[in-house]
């Protein structure tokens, strides 16, 4: 899947919307409303400050600004912003937790091949 496809949002659950059932999304999803069920995407998953997922999520990577009750499994990184509330386990290659985020669960770092971006980060860190 191309990088531009990963960055394009194909599905939006709008603020005030309520979805009941598991969602399987081709591409990326942005959740502003509430989902009673899991969210599985082939792209990235974004949960805004008003978003709520009762059932966990999976995808390429995830940015959580709202509430997630359930496990998070992604290939790349997970970002928990300062308003995030996550109750569940995380499996990812990277985890960023901003000050103010609430995380109740365990985190497992999955091994991945370094990307050219990761390699350049390592080179600049060793040169600095």
C-alpha positions in Angstrom: 0.0 0.0 0.0 1.4 3.4 -1.0 2.3 6.0 1.7 -0.1 8.5 0.2 -3.0 6.0 0.6 -2.0 5.5 4.3 -2.3 9.3 4.9 -5.7 9.7 3.2 -8.7 9.3 5.4 -11.4 7.1 3.7 -13.8 6.8 6.7 -15.0 9.3 9.3 -17.2 8.6 12.2 -18.6 12.1 12.9 -19.1 13.8 16.2 -22.5 12.8 17.6 -22.5 9.6 15.6 -22.9 6.2 17.3 -21.8 3.0 15.5 -22.7 -0.4 17.0 -20.6 -3.3 15.7 -17.1 -4.1 14.6 -15.7 -1.9 11.8 -13.4 -3.2 9.1 -12.0 -0.3 7.0 -10.0 -0.3 3.8 -7.6 2.6 4.3 -7.7 5.0 7.2 -10.3 6.1 9.7 -10.9 9.2 11.9 -13.2 8.7 14.8 -14.9 11.8 16.3 -18.0 9.9 17.5 -18.6 6.7 19.4 -18.0 3.1 18.2 -19.3 0.1 20.3 -17.1 -2.5 18.7 -13.5 -2.9 17.4 -12.0 -0.8 14.6 -9.7 -2.6 12.1 -8.1 -0.5 9.4 -5.5 -1.2 6.7 -4.3 2.4 7.2 -4.0 4.5 10.3 -6.6 5.1 13.0 -7.1 8.5 14.6 -9.4 8.9 17.6 -10.0 12.6 18.3 -10.6 14.2 21.7 -14.4 13.6 21.3 -13.9 10.0 19.9 -14.7 6.8 21.9 -14.0 3.2 20.9 -15.3 0.4 23.1 -13.6 -2.6 21.6 -10.0 -1.8 20.7 -8.3 -1.0 17.4 -5.7 -2.2 14.9 -4.0 -0.7 11.9 -0.8 0.7 10.5 -0.4 3.2 13.3 -2.7 5.0 15.7 -3.1 8.5 17.2 -5.4 8.5 20.3 -6.8 11.7 21.6 -10.0 10.4 23.1 -11.1 7.2 24.8 -10.2 3.6 23.8 -11.4 0.6 25.9 -9.7 -2.4 24.4 -6.4 -3.5 23.0 -4.4 -1.5 20.4 -2.3 -3.5 17.9 -0.5 -1.6 15.2 2.5 -2.2 12.9 4.0 1.3 13.5 3.8 3.7 16.4 1.0 4.6 18.8 0.7 8.2 20.0 -1.4 8.9 23.2 -2.0 12.6 23.3 -2.5 14.6 26.5 -6.3 14.0 26.5 -6.1 10.2 25.7 -7.6 7.6 28.0 -6.6 4.1 27.0 -7.6 1.0 29.0 -6.1 -2.0 27.3 -2.8 -3.5 26.1 -0.7 -2.0 23.3 1.4 -3.9 20.7 3.4 -1.6 18.5 6.9 -0.9 17.3 7.0 2.6 19.0 5.0 4.3 21.8 4.7 8.0 22.5 2.8 9.0 25.6 2.2 12.7 26.1 2.0 14.3 29.6 -1.6 14.1 30.8 -2.5 10.9 28.9 -4.0 8.0 31.0 -2.8 4.5 30.1 -3.9 1.4 32.0 -2.5 -1.8 30.5 0.8 -3.2 29.3 2.9 -2.3 26.3 4.8 -4.7 24.1 7.3 -3.5 21.5 7.1 -5.6 18.4 10.2 -5.9 16.4 10.2 -4.2 13.0 12.7 -3.5 10.3 14.1 0.0 10.6 12.9 2.5 8.0 15.1 5.0 6.3 13.6 7.6 8.7 14.6 5.5 11.7 18.1 5.0 10.3 18.6 8.7 9.8 17.4 9.3 13.4 20.0 6.9 14.7 22.8 8.4 12.5 22.0 12.0 13.8 21.8 10.8 17.4 25.2 9.1 17.1 26.7 12.2 15.4 25.3 14.6 18.0 
